Amino acid sequence: MNIQSPWTNGIQGFQRAAGSVAERQAQANVSTIKTAHDMLGTLIDIQV
């Protein structure tokens, strides 16, 4: 019986969870940048 395995699995699970959260935040940031860019584009169009 390996005493370390639950601990190792816990760390790996935590890293996976943290990784997926970071991925979701990165995707959210990209979409925010896209919408901000679109808004800037329409503002420039209105001014012209």
mmCIF file of the C-alpha atoms, coordinates in Angstrom:
data_MODEL
# 
_entry.id   MODEL 
# 
loop_
_atom_site.group_PDB 
_atom_site.id 
_atom_site.type_symbol 
_atom_site.label_atom_id 
_atom_site.label_alt_id 
_atom_site.label_comp_id 
_atom_site.label_asym_id 
_atom_site.label_entity_id 
_atom_site.label_seq_id 
_atom_site.pdbx_PDB_ins_code 
_atom_site.Cartn_x 
_atom_site.Cartn_y 
_atom_site.Cartn_z 
_atom_site.occupancy 
_atom_site.B_iso_or_equiv 
_atom_site.pdbx_formal_charge 
_atom_site.auth_seq_id 
_atom_site.auth_comp_id 
_atom_site.auth_asym_id 
_atom_site.auth_atom_id 
_atom_site.pdbx_PDB_model_num 
ATOM 1  C CA . MET A 1 1  ? 0.000   0.000  0.000   1.00 0.00 ? 1  MET A CA 1 
ATOM 2  C CA . ASN A 1 2  ? 1.447   3.337  -1.056  1.00 0.00 ? 2  ASN A CA 1 
ATOM 3  C CA . ILE A 1 3  ? 0.658   6.092  1.441   1.00 0.00 ? 3  ILE A CA 1 
ATOM 4  C CA . GLN A 1 4  ? 1.831   8.827  -0.939  1.00 0.00 ? 4  GLN A CA 1 
ATOM 5  C CA . SER A 1 5  ? -0.568  8.032  -3.802  1.00 0.00 ? 5  SER A CA 1 
ATOM 6  C CA . PRO A 1 6  ? -3.657  9.918  -2.489  1.00 0.00 ? 6  PRO A CA 1 
ATOM 7  C CA . TRP A 1 7  ? -1.483  12.953 -1.782  1.00 0.00 ? 7  TRP A CA 1 
ATOM 8  C CA . THR A 1 8  ? 0.098   12.800 -5.254  1.00 0.00 ? 8  THR A CA 1 
ATOM 9  C CA . ASN A 1 9  ? -3.316  12.368 -6.885  1.00 0.00 ? 9  ASN A CA 1 
ATOM 10 C CA . GLY A 1 10 ? -4.611  15.313 -4.862  1.00 0.00 ? 10 GLY A CA 1 
ATOM 11 C CA . ILE A 1 11 ? -1.797  17.549 -6.086  1.00 0.00 ? 11 ILE A CA 1 
ATOM 12 C CA . GLN A 1 12 ? -2.272  16.423 -9.696  1.00 0.00 ? 12 GLN A CA 1 
ATOM 13 C CA . GLY A 1 13 ? -6.022  17.001 -9.450  1.00 0.00 ? 13 GLY A CA 1 
ATOM 14 C CA . PHE A 1 14 ? -5.426  20.439 -7.986  1.00 0.00 ? 14 PHE A CA 1 
ATOM 15 C CA . GLN A 1 15 ? -2.961  21.303 -10.763 1.00 0.00 ? 15 GLN A CA 1 
ATOM 16 C CA . ARG A 1 16 ? -5.466  20.140 -13.390 1.00 0.00 ? 16 ARG A CA 1 
ATOM 17 C CA . ALA A 1 17 ? -8.209  22.233 -11.785 1.00 0.00 ? 17 ALA A CA 1 
ATOM 18 C CA . ALA A 1 18 ? -5.932  25.274 -11.569 1.00 0.00 ? 18 ALA A CA 1 
ATOM 19 C CA . GLY A 1 19 ? -4.898  24.742 -15.197 1.00 0.00 ? 19 GLY A CA 1 
ATOM 20 C CA . SER A 1 20 ? -8.491  24.633 -16.439 1.00 0.00 ? 20 SER A CA 1 
ATOM 21 C CA . VAL A 1 21 ? -9.347  27.773 -14.437 1.00 0.00 ? 21 VAL A CA 1 
ATOM 22 C CA . ALA A 1 22 ? -6.337  29.554 -15.946 1.00 0.00 ? 22 ALA A CA 1 
ATOM 23 C CA . GLU A 1 23 ? -7.418  28.397 -19.418 1.00 0.00 ? 23 GLU A CA 1 
ATOM 24 C CA . ARG A 1 24 ? -10.935 29.723 -18.893 1.00 0.00 ? 24 ARG A CA 1 
ATOM 25 C CA . GLN A 1 25 ? -9.596  33.052 -17.649 1.00 0.00 ? 25 GLN A CA 1 
ATOM 26 C CA . ALA A 1 26 ? -7.284  33.305 -20.660 1.00 0.00 ? 26 ALA A CA 1 
ATOM 27 C CA . GLN A 1 27 ? -10.204 32.618 -23.016 1.00 0.00 ? 27 GLN A CA 1 
ATOM 28 C CA . ALA A 1 28 ? -12.301 35.223 -21.186 1.00 0.00 ? 28 ALA A CA 1 
ATOM 29 C CA . ASN A 1 29 ? -9.461  37.748 -21.511 1.00 0.00 ? 29 ASN A CA 1 
ATOM 30 C CA . VAL A 1 30 ? -9.186  37.062 -25.249 1.00 0.00 ? 30 VAL A CA 1 
ATOM 31 C CA . SER A 1 31 ? -12.928 37.585 -25.758 1.00 0.00 ? 31 SER A CA 1 
ATOM 32 C CA . THR A 1 32 ? -12.796 40.774 -23.644 1.00 0.00 ? 32 THR A CA 1 
ATOM 33 C CA . ILE A 1 33 ? -9.940  42.079 -25.783 1.00 0.00 ? 33 ILE A CA 1 
ATOM 34 C CA . LYS A 1 34 ? -11.916 41.215 -28.937 1.00 0.00 ? 34 LYS A CA 1 
ATOM 35 C CA . THR A 1 35 ? -15.023 43.078 -27.749 1.00 0.00 ? 35 THR A CA 1 
ATOM 36 C CA . ALA A 1 36 ? -12.925 46.062 -26.627 1.00 0.00 ? 36 ALA A CA 1 
ATOM 37 C CA . HIS A 1 37 ? -11.266 46.072 -30.053 1.00 0.00 ? 37 HIS A CA 1 
ATOM 38 C CA . ASP A 1 38 ? -14.664 45.915 -31.764 1.00 0.00 ? 38 ASP A CA 1 
ATOM 39 C CA . MET A 1 39 ? -15.927 48.815 -29.623 1.00 0.00 ? 39 MET A CA 1 
ATOM 40 C CA . LEU A 1 40 ? -12.837 50.847 -30.501 1.00 0.00 ? 40 LEU A CA 1 
ATOM 41 C CA . GLY A 1 41 ? -13.411 50.025 -34.160 1.00 0.00 ? 41 GLY A CA 1 
ATOM 42 C CA . THR A 1 42 ? -17.011 51.283 -34.067 1.00 0.00 ? 42 THR A CA 1 
ATOM 43 C CA . LEU A 1 43 ? -15.956 54.419 -32.167 1.00 0.00 ? 43 LEU A CA 1 
ATOM 44 C CA . ILE A 1 44 ? -13.372 55.165 -34.852 1.00 0.00 ? 44 ILE A CA 1 
ATOM 45 C CA . ASP A 1 45 ? -15.980 54.506 -37.572 1.00 0.00 ? 45 ASP A CA 1 
ATOM 46 C CA . ILE A 1 46 ? -18.424 56.916 -35.890 1.00 0.00 ? 46 ILE A CA 1 
ATOM 47 C CA . GLN A 1 47 ? -15.777 59.648 -35.641 1.00 0.00 ? 47 GLN A CA 1 
ATOM 48 C CA . VAL A 1 48 ? -14.891 59.274 -39.336 1.00 0.00 ? 48 VAL A CA 1 
# 
